[in-house]
Structures are given as structure tokens and as C-alpha cells.
Amino acid sequence: MSLVAVVTGDLMTLTRIAGIIHRLGHETYRADHPAAVTLGESADVVAILVSWDERETGWVDALRERAAHGQRGDEMPQVVLFGSHRDLDGHREARGAGLGRVVARSTLQTELQRRLGGRDALTARGAPPARR
């Protein structure tokens, strides 16, 4: 079973994302902090979704540590940061830390479909296609 870790304190956001992830054929678990995401033999974590709007002290270092873990030969899960498209400081912070870009919440479903399930994964399971 493949897992997607979701780092968010917002249970409404978690519920919406968990539904998308389930339709893509993965299970979800919630973590309060990126450092709480377990990487190892007991968990097949394929992605870590991080609500960047809620970022706290230590999140950048914890995500960098996950990248270092992947560079030691273990497969690194994909890290997807999501948040407000208006949080320009957050976007700059993520890029400056080498964490990539922040995906707007409005495009998260499309991004998850592209990264985790292939192009037609959601529509094949009966969900409506993403708007373009």
C-alpha cells in the first residue's frame, strides 16, 4: 500500500485532499510537522503534501532532511507544497530553500493527478475531470 503524508492542521483541507488521494489509489495519513513523516521500511510514503500557509519553525530543515534521506540511496518521496497563490513571500522562501514551488490550492487536484495517478486517473475512477 502506498501512503501520502499530508502535513496540515486544517481538517477540512485534509478531508478534501484525502478524497482525491483515495481516488488516485493511495492511502492518506496526517502529520503535524514534516519531521513526523516516517520514512522507512514500515511505510511506503510516495509523497509528502505540505500546507505551506501553515508553515512553522523547522519545516524547511525537516523537508531538507527528507531530501538528504533520499540522497543516501533511499527513494525520496515527492514533496508538494501547496498554499495561497497570494503568498509571494512563501513562494520565494520555498524556492530559496531549494524546496521547489508552492502549488496554489486551486490547482492541487490537477497537480496530484499529474504526479500520483497519471493523466486520466481521476476520470477513470468516476470523478469529474479537472477544469482547465
C-alpha positions in Angstrom: 0.0 0.0 0.0 1.3 3.4 -0.9 0.8 6.3 1.5 0.6 10.1 1.0 1.5 12.1 4.1 -0.4 15.3 4.4 1.1 18.0 6.7 -1.8 20.3 7.7 -3.7 21.3 10.7 -6.9 22.1 8.8 -9.2 19.1 8.9 -11.4 20.4 6.1 -8.4 20.6 3.8 -7.3 17.2 4.9 -10.7 15.7 4.2 -10.8 17.2 0.7 -7.3 16.1 -0.1 -7.8 12.6 1.3 -10.7 12.1 -1.1 -8.6 13.0 -4.1 -5.7 10.8 -2.9 -8.1 7.8 -2.3 -9.5 8.1 -5.8 -5.9 8.0 -7.1 -5.4 4.7 -5.4 -3.3 5.7 -2.3 -4.0 5.9 1.4 -3.5 9.1 3.4 -2.1 9.9 6.8 -1.9 13.2 8.6 1.2 14.6 10.3 1.5 17.8 12.3 5.1 18.5 11.1 7.3 17.3 8.3 9.7 15.7 10.8 6.8 13.5 11.9 6.6 11.8 8.5 8.1 8.4 8.9 10.3 7.3 6.0 11.5 3.7 6.2 10.6 0.1 5.6 7.4 0.2 7.5 5.8 3.0 5.4 5.8 3.3 1.7 5.4 7.1 1.6 5.2 8.1 -2.1 4.5 11.8 -1.5 4.5 14.4 1.3 2.0 17.2 0.9 2.7 20.3 3.0 0.2 23.1 3.6 2.8 25.9 3.2 0.3 28.5 4.6 0.6 26.9 8.0 4.4 26.6 7.9 6.1 26.6 11.3 9.7 26.9 12.6 11.7 24.0 11.5 9.6 22.9 8.5 12.3 23.9 5.9 15.0 21.9 7.8 12.7 18.9 8.2 12.0 18.9 4.5 15.7 19.3 3.7 16.4 16.3 6.0 13.9 14.2 3.9 15.8 15.2 0.8 19.1 14.2 2.4 17.5 10.9 3.4 16.6 10.3 -0.3 20.2 11.1 -1.4 21.6 8.4 0.8 20.1 5.8 -1.6 16.6 5.6 -0.3 13.9 6.7 -2.7 12.8 10.2 -1.8 9.0 10.8 -1.7 7.8 13.7 -3.8 7.3 16.9 -1.8 4.4 19.0 -2.9 3.9 22.4 -1.1 0.5 23.9 -1.5 -1.0 27.2 -0.3 -2.3 30.6 -1.3 -1.4 31.9 -4.7 -1.0 35.3 -3.0 1.7 34.2 -0.5 4.5 35.6 -2.6 6.9 35.6 0.4 6.2 31.9 1.0 6.8 31.1 -2.7 10.2 32.9 -2.5 11.1 31.2 0.8 10.3 27.7 -0.7 12.3 28.3 -3.8 15.2 29.9 -1.8 15.3 26.8 0.4 15.5 24.5 -2.6 12.1 23.1 -1.9 10.6 24.0 -5.3 7.5 26.0 -5.9 4.3 26.3 -4.0 1.2 24.9 -5.9 -1.9 27.0 -5.5 -4.7 25.2 -3.6 -6.9 25.8 -6.6 -4.6 23.6 -8.8 -3.8 21.0 -6.2 -6.1 18.4 -7.6 -4.6 18.7 -11.1 -1.1 18.6 -9.6 -1.8 15.4 -7.6 -3.4 13.8 -10.6 -0.3 14.5 -12.6 2.2 13.4 -10.0 0.4 10.4 -8.4 -2.1 9.0 -10.7 -1.4 9.7 -14.3 -3.3 11.9 -16.7 -6.7 10.1 -16.6 -6.6 8.5 -13.1 -9.4 10.6 -11.6 -11.7 10.4 -14.6 -11.2 6.6 -14.8 -12.5 6.3 -11.3 -15.6 8.3 -12.0 -14.6 11.7 -10.7 -15.3 14.8 -12.8 -12.3 16.0 -14.9 -10.4 18.9 -13.6 -11.3 22.3 -15.1 -8.8 23.9 -17.4 
